[in-house]
Amino acid sequence: MRKNLLIPSIIGFIFVSIIGTLSHFFYDWTGQNVLIGLFTPVSESVWEHMKLAFFPMILYIFLEKLWLKEKTPFSTCINLISVLIATFLIPVRYYTYSGILGKHSMILDIATFFYSIFSAFVFRYVAAKKGWQPKHCWLFYTLVVATAVAFLVFTYYPPALGIFQSQP
């Protein structure tokens, strides 16, 4: 069973890392296509960079379900939690390290992205290995849908809060 958990986890980490990294550039590569901008960063804000983990993880989980079909050892609820972990670790780590240092660093920004994805896939692996089945899965569905809607709305109508402002 361990191999059945490890291979999709490694593939997922690599897939999300590559697609997330490339999606940083998709908006500009497509001539700032409005539709592409809904799913990829349109600015250098922390909020927009959270999309680098969120949408590629959703895509990977969807593709993994098609690939593994009923044989997937990862419950939908564990997958939803992992999406939230990857997405929200980005601002937590960014504001933690930049608060301590008093500035941000591109190297640490990139490390934050990979660390967040890695943490999500480690969580997924460990939770599935232990056979953990979270209660109140509806809550995680709700949070993921609310996050997706917030990304779609706030992409072009961001509130006047620091997380939505481009970082220097």
Long-range contacts (C-beta under 8 A, 24 or more apart in sequence): 1-73, 1-129, 2-129, 4-71, 4-73, 5-73, 5-74, 5-125, 5-128, 5-129, 6-125, 8-64, 8-67, 8-68, 8-72, 8-73, 8-74, 9-121, 9-122, 9-124, 9-125, 12-57, 12-60, 12-61, 12-64, 12-121, 12-124, 13-117, 13-118, 13-121, 15-56, 15-60, 15-63, 16-53, 16-56, 16-57, 16-60, 16-86, 16-117, 16-121, 17-114, 17-117, 19-56, 19-59, 19-60, 20-52, 20-53, 20-56, 20-113, 20-117, 21-52, 21-113, 23-51, 23-52, 23-55, 23-56, 24-49, 24-52, 34-156, 37-155, 37-156, 38-151, 38-152, 38-155, 39-151, 42-155, 42-156, 43-166, 44-166, 44-167, 45-158, 45-163, 45-164, 45-165, 45-166, 45-167, 46-90, 46-91, 46-94, 46-95, 46-163, 46-167, 47-91, 47-154, 47-158, 47-163, 47-164, 48-155, 49-90, 49-109, 49-113, 50-87, 50-88, 50-90, 50-91, 50-151, 51-151, 52-90, 52-113, 53-83, 53-86, 53-87, 53-90, 53-113, 53-116, 53-117, 53-120, 54-83, 54-86, 54-87, 54-147, 54-148, 54-151, 55-151, 57-82, 57-83, 57-86, 57-87, 57-117, 57-120, 58-83, 58-144, 58-148, 73-128, 74-124, 74-128, 75-128, 75-133, 75-134, 75-137, 76-137, 77-133, 77-134, 77-137, 77-140, 78-123, 78-124, 78-127, 78-128, 78-132, 78-134, 79-124, 80-137, 80-140, 80-141, 80-143, 80-144, 81-123, 81-127, 81-134, 81-140, 82-120, 82-121, 82-123, 82-124, 83-120, 83-144, 84-140, 84-143, 84-144, 84-147, 85-116, 85-119, 85-120, 85-123, 86-116, 86-117, 86-119, 86-120, 87-116, 87-147, 89-115, 89-116, 89-119, 89-120, 90-116, 91-163, 104-167, 104-168
